[in-house]
Amino acid sequence: MKQNKKKVGKNVMTAVLLILGAANIFPFIFMLSASFKPLNEIFVYPVKLIPEHFITSNYKEVFSAQYSFVRWYFNTFVMVGTILVLKVGIVTLTAYAFARLRFKGRDILFVVLLSSMMIPPDAVIIPKYVIFKAFGITDSMWSIVLPSIFDVFFVFMVRQFFLGIPETLSEAAIIDGCGHFKIYSQIVLPLAKPAVITMILFTFIWAWNDYMGPYIFITTPAKQMLSVGIKMFQVNNSVDYGLQMAAATMVLIPIIVMFLFSQRYFIEGIATSGMKN
């Protein structure tokens, strides 16, 4: 009887999750379908997810010279790539220092860093703008990159993962004559791949979708990022929903691909990063 109840409960839960999953994925499927439809077929009722007249002209027009979509795409990829390279190096080195090095005031400094997470990001927008203006980096990619390359949350997460790696490995390496940088680069960092890839995935999504930073700090349309650029694109094509759907699909595809390739490490990183203290 108990086994039957468990089986029924499991089936009910599976059905509920399938319904919720279908409800969440339907807007994306509708958007993808609409991007391949002529304008007069997009809002036909009942909804037909498979286009009767399959077209690719929406995508051709989005990437035509008439719009700056290709330029925004390039700007965003360069910006996100720069953030990822710098952030992985800075965050993992900082996390290693807090996890493996022993120096005076280490724990107090770590608590101070953690307390900075309580400051709302919106509260420092004006100070950041004043500083960037003084350094002459407004209206450039660096006004987006520099605030993003150090993240206390990821320092904490990666540090927790580093603490889960046995110290005996580091001690054995020290006996063999390895320094801290060699231990970090050849032993600790490769073992922390799930945490690092989790950080890369989150950073990619946050930087790719960031709207506030480019909107405030970048004013030249040709230097703009995709998040603000697609809003400009939407305003200029407010009645052409096929073009809007094609543009939105192209914005989402890199995020979906990134998640699919990193899903296994992402789940492992989330599951294990907070187990040690």
C-alpha positions in Angstrom: 0.0 0.0 0.0 2.8 2.4 0.9 4.6 1.6 -2.3 1.4 2.3 -4.3 1.0 5.7 -2.6 4.6 6.6 -3.3 4.2 5.6 -6.9 1.0 7.7 -7.3 2.6 10.6 -5.5 5.6 10.4 -7.8 3.4 10.2 -10.9 1.4 13.2 -9.8 4.5 15.2 -9.1 5.9 14.3 -12.5 2.7 15.4 -14.2 2.7 18.7 -12.3 6.4 19.4 -13.2 5.7 18.6 -16.9 2.7 21.0 -16.9 4.8 23.7 -15.3 7.7 23.0 -17.6 5.5 23.2 -20.7 3.9 26.5 -19.4 7.4 28.0 -19.0 8.8 26.9 -22.3 5.7 27.8 -24.4 6.6 31.5 -24.7 10.0 30.6 -26.1 8.5 28.1 -28.6 5.9 30.7 -29.6 8.6 33.3 -30.1 10.7 30.9 -32.2 7.7 29.9 -34.3 6.7 33.6 -34.8 10.2 34.5 -36.0 9.7 32.2 -39.0 6.1 33.5 -39.8 4.8 36.3 -42.0 3.3 39.1 -40.0 -0.3 38.2 -40.8 0.1 34.7 -39.4 1.7 35.5 -36.0 -1.5 36.1 -34.1 -3.8 33.7 -35.9 -6.2 31.9 -33.4 -6.0 29.1 -32.6 -2.2 29.3 -32.3 -0.3 27.3 -34.8 3.3 26.6 -33.6 4.3 25.1 -37.0 4.3 28.0 -39.6 2.2 27.4 -42.6 4.5 29.7 -44.7 8.0 29.2 -43.4 10.2 32.3 -44.0 13.7 33.3 -43.1 13.4 36.9 -44.2 13.0 38.2 -40.7 16.5 36.9 -39.7 18.0 38.3 -43.0 16.5 41.7 -42.3 17.7 41.7 -38.6 21.3 41.2 -39.7 21.1 43.5 -42.7 23.1 46.7 -43.0 20.0 48.6 -42.2 20.4 47.8 -38.5 23.3 47.7 -36.1 22.5 44.3 -34.8 25.8 42.7 -36.0 27.7 45.5 -34.3 25.8 45.1 -31.1 26.4 41.4 -31.1 30.1 41.9 -31.6 30.3 44.5 -28.9 28.5 42.2 -26.4 30.6 39.2 -27.2 33.8 41.2 -26.7 32.5 42.7 -23.5 31.4 39.4 -22.0 34.5 37.6 -23.1 36.7 40.2 -21.5 34.7 40.0 -18.3 35.0 36.2 -18.1 38.7 36.1 -18.7 39.5 38.8 -16.1 36.9 37.6 -13.6 38.0 34.0 -13.5 41.6 35.0 -12.8 40.8 37.6 -10.2 38.0 35.8 -8.3 39.8 32.4 -8.2 43.1 33.9 -7.0 41.2 35.8 -4.3 39.3 32.8 -3.3 42.5 30.7 -3.1 44.1 33.3 -0.9 41.2 33.2 1.6 41.0 29.5 1.5 44.7 28.4 1.6 46.9 31.3 2.7 47.2 32.3 6.4 47.8 36.0 7.0 46.9 38.4 9.8 43.4 39.8 9.5 42.3 37.3 6.9 39.0 36.4 8.5 38.2 40.0 9.4 38.9 41.1 5.8 36.7 38.3 4.5 33.8 39.3 6.7 34.2 42.9 5.5 34.0 41.7 1.9 30.9 39.7 2.7 29.3 42.7 4.3 29.7 44.7 1.1 27.1 42.4 -0.5 24.5 44.2 1.6 25.0 47.5 -0.3 22.4 47.8 -3.1 23.9 48.1 -6.5 21.7 51.1 -7.4 23.2 53.0 -4.4 26.6 53.2 -6.1 25.6 54.1 -9.6 26.2 57.8 -9.2 29.6 57.4 -7.5 30.6 54.9 -10.3 29.6 57.4 -13.0 31.6 60.2 -11.4 34.7 58.0 -11.1 34.4 56.7 -14.6 33.9 60.2 -15.9 37.1 61.3 -14.1 39.1 58.4 -15.6 37.6 59.1 -19.1 36.1 55.6 -19.6 32.5 56.5 -19.9 31.0 55.6 -23.3 33.4 52.7 -23.5 33.3 48.9 -22.9 35.5 49.4 -19.8 32.7 51.2 -17.9 30.8 47.9 -18.0 33.8 45.5 -17.6 35.6 47.0 -14.6 32.7 46.8 -12.1 32.0 43.2 -13.2 35.4 41.6 -12.8 35.3 41.3 -9.0 32.3 39.7 -7.3 32.2 38.9 -3.6 29.4 36.3 -4.0 31.6 34.3 -6.4 34.7 34.7 -4.2 32.6 33.2 -1.3 31.3 30.4 -3.5 34.7 29.4 -5.0 36.4 29.7 -1.6 33.8 27.2 -0.2 34.7 24.8 -3.0 38.4 25.3 -2.4 37.9 24.5 1.3 36.4 21.1 0.2 39.6 20.1 -1.5 41.8 18.1 0.9 44.7 20.2 2.2 46.9 17.1 2.0 47.2 17.6 -1.7 48.6 21.1 -1.2 50.9 19.8 1.6 52.3 17.1 -0.6 52.9 19.6 -3.4 54.7 21.9 -1.0 57.0 19.0 0.1 57.8 18.4 -3.6 58.9 22.1 -3.9 55.8 23.6 -5.5 54.9 27.2 -4.7 51.4 28.6 -4.1 50.8 29.7 -7.7 51.7 26.2 -9.0 49.5 24.6 -6.4 46.7 27.0 -7.4 47.1 26.6 -11.2 47.9 22.8 -11.4 46.1 21.2 -8.5 43.3 23.4 -6.9 41.9 25.1 -10.0 41.5 22.0 -12.1 39.7 20.2 -9.2 37.4 23.3 -8.9 36.1 23.0 -12.4 32.4 22.7 -11.4 32.5 25.9 -9.3 34.4 27.8 -11.9 32.1 26.8 -14.7 29.1 27.7 -12.5 30.6 31.2 -12.1 31.3 31.5 -15.8 27.6 30.5 -16.6 26.1 33.0 -14.2 28.5 35.8 -15.2 27.8 35.1 -18.9 24.0 35.4 -18.3 24.3 38.5 -16.1 26.7 40.3 -18.4 24.8 39.4 -21.5 21.5 40.5 -20.1 22.8 43.6 -18.3 20.7 46.6 -19.3 21.3 49.2 -16.6 25.1 49.5 -17.1 25.1 50.0 -20.9 22.1 52.3 -20.7 23.8 54.6 -18.2 27.4 54.5 -19.2 27.3 54.1 -23.0 25.8 56.8 -25.2 27.1 56.2 -28.7 24.7 53.8 -30.6 27.6 52.1 -32.4 29.2 51.2 -29.1 26.0 50.0 -27.5 25.5 46.5 -26.2 22.8 44.0 -27.3 20.5 44.5 -24.3 20.0 48.2 -25.0 20.4 47.8 -28.7 17.4 45.4 -28.9 15.3 47.9 -27.0 16.2 50.5 -29.6 15.5 48.0 -32.3 12.0 47.3 -30.8 11.2 51.0 -30.7 12.1 51.4 -34.4 10.1 48.3 -35.4 7.2 48.5 -32.9 4.6 47.0 -35.3 6.8 44.3 -37.0 6.5 41.5 -34.5 8.2 39.0 -36.8 11.4 41.1 -36.7 11.1 41.5 -33.0 10.7 37.8 -32.4 13.7 37.0 -34.7 15.9 39.6 -32.8 14.8 38.2 -29.4 15.5 34.7 -30.5 19.1 35.6 -31.6 19.6 37.2 -28.2 18.6 34.1 -26.3 20.4 31.5 -28.4 23.9 32.1 -26.9 22.5 31.8 -23.3 20.7 28.5 -24.1 23.8 27.1 -25.8 26.0 28.1 -22.9 23.7 26.5 -20.4 23.4 23.2 -22.4 27.1 22.8 -22.5 27.7 23.6 -18.9 24.6 22.0 -17.3 26.4 19.1 -15.7 29.1 21.2 -14.1 26.5 23.8 -13.1 24.4 21.4 -11.1 27.5 19.8 -9.5 28.9 23.3 -8.6 25.6 24.4 -7.0 25.3 21.2 -5.0 28.8 21.1 -3.5 30.0 24.7 -3.2 28.4 25.4 0.2 29.2 22.1 1.9 32.4 23.2 3.7 33.1 26.2 6.0 
